[in-house]
């Protein structure tokens, strides 16, 4: 085989490698987005329940609200 015949095979091989890398990165990004969404919703729900159940004169209420906002 000459080098002219090998060139399309090399291009196809490189394309396949790039496509696999792209698919892998997309999957990782989707997992990170899912984890961030779950974490944010859990923080929000726990924070909402905590703020709702605490008395208004609770001395650490401002810290709870601030940490909740930082977490979001």
Residue pairs with C-beta under 8 A, 6 or more apart in sequence:
40 71
40 72
43 68
43 71
43 72
44 68
44 72
47 64
47 65
47 68
47 71
47 72
50 64
50 68
51 61
51 64
51 65
51 68
54 61
54 64
55 61
58 64
